[in-house]
Amino acid sequence: MAGTYSRSTQLLVIGGGPGGYMAAIRSGQLGRAALVVERQELGGECLNRGCIPSKALIHASLLYHTLRTEGAEVGVIATDPKFDLAQAMRWKEEVVGKERQGVAALLKSAGATVAQLCTVNGGTSGEERTPASTTTRTSTSPPAMVASFTMS
Protein backbone atom coordinates (compact mmCIF):
# COMPACT_ATOMS: atom_id res chain seq x y z
CA MET A 1 0.00 0.00 0.00
CA ALA A 2 1.39 3.42 -0.95
CA GLY A 3 2.39 5.64 1.99
CA THR A 4 2.69 2.73 4.43
CA TYR A 5 6.04 1.51 5.71
CA SER A 6 7.62 -0.05 8.74
CA ARG A 7 10.04 1.32 11.33
CA SER A 8 10.97 0.61 14.91
CA THR A 9 11.27 2.75 18.01
CA GLN A 10 12.67 2.08 21.44
CA LEU A 11 10.17 4.15 23.42
CA LEU A 12 6.55 5.07 22.81
CA VAL A 13 5.53 8.26 24.64
CA ILE A 14 1.85 9.05 24.90
CA GLY A 15 1.32 12.78 25.28
CA GLY A 16 3.45 15.71 24.17
CA GLY A 17 3.12 17.71 27.39
CA PRO A 18 6.04 18.48 29.73
CA GLY A 19 6.26 14.92 31.09
CA GLY A 20 6.07 13.37 27.65
CA TYR A 21 8.42 15.65 25.75
CA MET A 22 10.98 15.57 28.58
CA ALA A 23 10.86 11.75 28.60
CA ALA A 24 11.45 11.70 24.83
CA ILE A 25 14.30 14.23 25.05
CA ARG A 26 15.96 12.29 27.85
CA SER A 27 15.51 9.09 25.89
CA GLY A 28 17.33 10.70 22.96
CA GLN A 29 20.14 11.87 25.26
CA LEU A 30 20.54 8.25 26.34
CA GLY A 31 20.71 7.10 22.71
CA ARG A 32 17.21 5.61 22.48
CA ALA A 33 14.73 6.52 19.75
CA ALA A 34 11.33 7.79 20.88
CA LEU A 35 7.97 8.17 19.19
CA VAL A 36 5.80 10.89 20.79
CA VAL A 37 2.08 10.62 20.11
CA GLU A 38 0.19 13.87 20.70
CA ARG A 39 -3.33 14.24 19.32
CA GLN A 40 -3.39 18.03 19.66
CA GLU A 41 -0.45 20.43 20.01
CA LEU A 42 2.94 19.82 21.58
CA GLY A 43 3.48 21.45 24.94
CA GLY A 44 0.49 20.24 26.87
CA GLU A 45 -2.09 22.15 28.86
CA CYS A 46 0.30 24.67 30.43
CA LEU A 47 1.88 25.81 27.17
CA ASN A 48 -1.24 25.85 25.01
CA ARG A 49 -4.13 26.88 27.27
CA GLY A 50 -2.90 27.57 30.79
CA CYS A 51 0.23 29.10 32.24
CA ILE A 52 1.96 30.54 29.18
CA PRO A 53 -1.06 32.20 27.48
CA SER A 54 -2.24 33.57 30.84
CA LYS A 55 1.16 34.99 31.70
CA ALA A 56 1.46 36.58 28.26
CA LEU A 57 -1.86 38.39 28.68
CA ILE A 58 -1.02 39.38 32.26
CA HIS A 59 2.29 40.83 31.02
CA ALA A 60 0.51 42.89 28.33
CA SER A 61 -2.07 44.19 30.80
CA LEU A 62 0.61 45.06 33.37
CA LEU A 63 2.50 47.06 30.74
CA TYR A 64 -0.67 49.01 30.00
CA HIS A 65 -1.45 49.52 33.68
CA THR A 66 2.10 50.62 34.51
CA LEU A 67 2.15 53.08 31.62
CA ARG A 68 -1.15 54.64 32.72
CA THR A 69 -0.38 54.77 36.44
CA GLU A 70 3.40 55.23 36.74
CA GLY A 71 4.67 56.28 33.31
CA ALA A 72 4.64 60.03 33.85
CA GLU A 73 6.27 59.60 37.25
CA VAL A 74 9.39 58.13 35.63
CA GLY A 75 9.35 60.31 32.54
CA VAL A 76 7.45 58.08 30.13
CA ILE A 77 4.66 60.16 28.66
CA ALA A 78 2.01 58.55 26.45
CA THR A 79 -1.03 60.52 25.48
CA ASP A 80 -4.20 58.49 26.05
CA PRO A 81 -2.81 54.91 25.81
CA LYS A 82 -5.30 52.23 24.74
CA PHE A 83 -5.37 48.49 25.38
CA ASP A 84 -6.01 46.60 22.14
CA LEU A 85 -7.30 43.19 23.29
CA ALA A 86 -7.36 41.74 19.76
CA GLN A 87 -3.68 42.64 19.28
CA ALA A 88 -2.82 41.31 22.73
CA MET A 89 -4.50 38.00 21.81
CA ARG A 90 -2.54 37.82 18.53
CA TRP A 91 0.69 38.49 20.42
CA LYS A 92 -0.21 35.78 22.98
CA GLU A 93 -0.72 33.29 20.12
CA GLU A 94 2.68 34.23 18.67
CA VAL A 95 4.31 33.62 22.07
CA VAL A 96 2.62 30.22 22.39
CA GLY A 97 3.52 29.32 18.80
CA LYS A 98 7.19 30.14 19.33
CA GLU A 99 7.29 28.08 22.51
CA ARG A 100 5.59 25.17 20.73
CA GLN A 101 8.16 25.39 17.91
CA GLY A 102 10.88 25.29 20.56
CA VAL A 103 9.49 22.04 21.96
CA ALA A 104 9.33 20.55 18.44
CA ALA A 105 12.95 21.60 17.77
CA LEU A 106 14.12 20.04 21.04
CA LEU A 107 12.35 16.80 20.18
CA LYS A 108 13.82 16.78 16.67
CA SER A 109 17.35 17.42 17.98
CA ALA A 110 16.87 14.52 20.41
CA GLY A 111 15.95 12.24 17.51
CA ALA A 112 12.30 11.86 18.50
CA THR A 113 9.47 11.50 16.00
CA VAL A 114 6.09 13.13 16.62
CA ALA A 115 2.84 11.50 15.49
CA GLN A 116 -0.72 12.73 15.87
CA LEU A 117 -2.44 9.38 15.87
CA CYS A 118 -1.23 5.96 16.89
CA THR A 119 -3.11 2.71 17.12
CA VAL A 120 -1.26 0.11 19.18
CA ASN A 121 -1.74 -3.53 18.26
CA GLY A 122 -0.84 -6.10 20.88
CA GLY A 123 1.40 -3.73 22.86
CA THR A 124 4.40 -4.02 20.52
CA SER A 125 3.30 -2.52 17.21
CA GLY A 126 0.90 0.03 15.87
CA GLU A 127 0.05 2.53 13.18
CA GLU A 128 0.88 6.22 13.39
CA ARG A 129 -0.01 9.36 11.48
CA THR A 130 2.26 12.42 11.52
CA PRO A 131 0.77 15.90 12.12
CA ALA A 132 1.28 17.34 8.62
CA SER A 133 0.71 14.18 6.60
CA THR A 134 -1.83 11.61 5.58
CA THR A 135 0.93 9.01 5.44
CA THR A 136 0.33 6.02 7.69
CA ARG A 137 3.20 3.84 8.80
CA THR A 138 3.58 0.77 10.97
CA SER A 139 5.95 0.98 13.94
CA THR A 140 7.25 -1.63 16.31
CA SER A 141 8.21 -0.86 19.89
CA PRO A 142 9.10 -2.80 23.00
CA PRO A 143 6.27 -2.73 25.53
CA ALA A 144 7.62 0.45 27.20
CA MET A 145 5.09 3.29 27.32
CA VAL A 146 5.05 6.58 29.17
CA ALA A 147 1.59 7.96 29.83
CA SER A 148 1.71 11.70 30.27
CA PHE A 149 -1.53 13.64 29.84
CA THR A 150 -4.10 15.87 31.47
CA MET A 151 -7.73 14.82 31.55
CA SER A 152 -10.06 17.73 30.87
RABEL-V783854 format. One line per field, one symbol per residue. ss: DSSP state (@ for helix, = for strand, . for the rest). psi: psi as a letter, one per 20 degrees, with the letter a starting at -180 (. if undefined). A space follows every 50 residues. Layout:
ss = ???
psi = ???
//
This chain:
ss = .....====.====...@@@@@@@@@@@@....====......@@@@@.. @@@@@@@@@@@@@@@@@@@@.@@@..........@@@@@@@@@@@@@@@@ @@@@@@@@@...===.=====...=====......======...===... ..
psi = ppjprqrqqipopopkaggghhggghghhjjpqqopoohdqqhaggghid gghghghggghhggggghhighhjjoppomqqonhghhhggghggggggg hggggggghijqqpqhppopojiirrqqpqgkqjppqpqqqrloqpoorp p.
//
